[in-house]
Amino acid sequence: MDIFLLIVGVLFAFLGVLGSFLPVLPGPITSWAGLLLLHLTNAVPMNWTFLGITLGISLIIWIIDYIIPALGTKKFGGTRYGVIGTMVGLILGLLFFPPFGIIIGPFIGAYIGEMLNNKDSKKALKAAFGSFIGFLTSTFLKFITAIVFIGLYFSIFWENKEAFLSVFQ
């Protein structure tokens, strides 16, 4: 059973990296599930503090993933209309045009929101670009978190490798 949990855990850890780029999977949470599966083996002692902290980090990253595009819109001169458009575009893009809707939705939403408010195409495009920069930033954060979780996975495995190898003796 330990070998099965180890294999499925490493698959989840790597799926988390893919989830950083694919909106279908929550990247860091999927990588965290790999860490959980590793700790469920008999070879690795359960560390609730470690699992709680890493779960907290993955949940925070998951939440701010939805906030950062709106912050990018605001940072690039977007108004409240652009921020609301970013959020609406994110939700609609995610619901109706997955997986690419999560990239295009906030951009189009910010653009439409700014056009409804100001009718200034240049300003609307700048705000929409801010939304895209926000998306790239959140993707980068998810990717780094998933990579760190993979590093932790292999570090914990390496510390307990004798217990795993004893299964084959």
C-alpha positions in Angstrom: 0.0 0.0 0.0 2.9 2.4 0.8 4.3 2.0 -2.7 0.8 2.7 -4.2 0.5 5.9 -2.0 4.0 6.9 -3.0 3.3 6.6 -6.7 -0.1 8.3 -6.6 1.4 11.0 -4.4 4.2 11.8 -6.8 1.7 11.9 -9.6 -0.4 14.4 -7.7 2.7 16.5 -7.0 3.5 16.7 -10.7 -0.1 17.3 -11.6 0.0 20.3 -9.4 2.7 21.8 -11.6 0.5 21.3 -14.6 -2.4 22.8 -12.6 -0.4 25.9 -12.3 -1.0 26.4 -16.0 -4.3 24.6 -16.6 -7.2 26.2 -14.8 -9.0 22.8 -14.6 -6.7 21.7 -11.7 -5.9 23.8 -8.6 -2.1 23.6 -8.8 -0.8 24.0 -5.3 -3.8 22.2 -3.7 -3.1 19.2 -6.0 0.6 19.2 -5.1 -0.4 19.4 -1.4 -2.6 16.3 -1.9 0.6 14.5 -3.0 2.3 15.6 0.2 -0.7 14.3 2.2 -0.5 10.9 0.4 3.2 10.7 1.2 2.4 11.3 4.9 -0.3 8.6 4.9 2.3 5.9 4.2 3.6 3.9 7.1 7.2 4.9 6.1 6.7 8.6 6.8 5.6 9.8 10.3 2.5 12.0 10.2 3.4 15.7 10.7 0.2 17.6 11.2 2.0 20.9 11.7 3.8 20.6 8.4 0.6 19.5 6.6 -1.4 22.3 8.1 1.1 25.0 7.2 1.4 23.7 3.6 -2.3 23.4 3.3 -2.7 27.0 4.5 -0.2 28.2 1.9 -1.9 26.3 -0.9 -5.3 27.7 0.1 -4.0 31.2 0.3 -2.4 30.9 -3.2 -5.7 29.5 -4.5 -7.7 32.4 -3.1 -5.3 35.1 -4.3 -5.2 33.5 -7.7 -8.7 35.0 -8.2 -7.8 38.4 -6.7 -4.5 39.2 -8.5 -5.9 39.9 -12.0 -8.2 42.5 -10.4 -5.3 44.1 -8.6 -3.4 44.2 -11.8 -6.3 45.9 -13.5 -6.4 48.5 -10.8 -2.6 49.0 -10.8 -2.6 49.8 -14.5 -5.1 52.5 -14.1 -8.3 50.6 -14.2 -11.4 51.9 -12.3 -13.9 50.0 -10.3 -15.7 49.1 -13.5 -12.5 47.5 -14.8 -12.0 45.5 -11.6 -15.6 44.3 -11.7 -15.3 43.5 -15.3 -12.1 41.5 -14.6 -13.9 39.4 -11.9 -17.0 38.9 -14.1 -14.8 38.0 -17.1 -12.8 35.5 -15.0 -15.9 33.7 -13.8 -17.6 33.7 -17.2 -14.4 32.7 -18.9 -13.9 29.9 -16.5 -17.5 28.6 -16.8 -18.1 28.9 -20.5 -14.7 28.8 -22.2 -12.3 26.6 -20.2 -9.4 26.4 -20.2 -8.5 29.5 -22.2 -11.4 31.5 -20.8 -9.4 32.1 -17.6 -6.8 33.9 -19.6 -9.0 35.8 -22.1 -12.0 36.3 -19.8 -10.4 38.8 -17.3 -8.8 40.6 -20.2 -12.0 41.1 -22.1 -14.0 41.8 -18.9 -11.6 44.5 -17.8 -11.7 46.0 -21.3 -15.5 46.0 -21.5 -15.8 47.4 -17.9 -13.5 50.3 -18.7 -15.3 51.0 -22.0 -18.6 51.1 -20.2 -17.2 53.6 -17.8 -15.0 55.8 -19.9 -15.2 55.0 -23.6 -11.4 55.6 -23.8 -10.1 52.6 -25.8 -6.5 53.3 -24.9 -7.2 53.4 -21.1 -9.4 50.3 -21.4 -6.7 48.4 -23.2 -4.1 49.4 -20.5 -6.4 48.2 -17.8 -7.0 44.9 -19.7 -3.2 44.5 -20.0 -2.9 44.9 -16.3 -5.4 42.1 -15.9 -3.2 39.9 -18.1 -0.1 40.8 -16.1 -2.1 39.9 -12.9 -2.9 36.5 -14.5 0.8 35.9 -15.3 1.7 36.8 -11.8 -0.7 34.5 -10.2 0.3 31.7 -12.6 4.0 32.2 -11.5 3.0 32.1 -7.8 1.1 28.8 -8.4 4.1 27.3 -10.3 6.6 28.3 -7.7 4.5 26.9 -4.9 3.9 23.6 -6.8 7.7 23.3 -7.4 8.5 23.9 -3.8 6.0 21.3 -2.8 7.6 18.8 -5.2 11.0 19.6 -3.6 9.5 19.0 -0.2 8.0 15.7 -1.4 11.3 14.4 -2.6 13.1 15.7 0.5 10.7 13.9 2.8 11.0 10.8 0.7 14.8 10.9 0.8 14.8 11.3 4.6 12.6 8.1 4.8 14.0 6.1 1.9 15.2 3.2 4.0 11.6 2.6 5.2 10.4 2.5 1.6 13.3 0.3 0.4 12.7 -2.2 3.2 9.5 -3.2 1.5 11.6 -4.7 -1.3 13.8 -6.8 1.0 
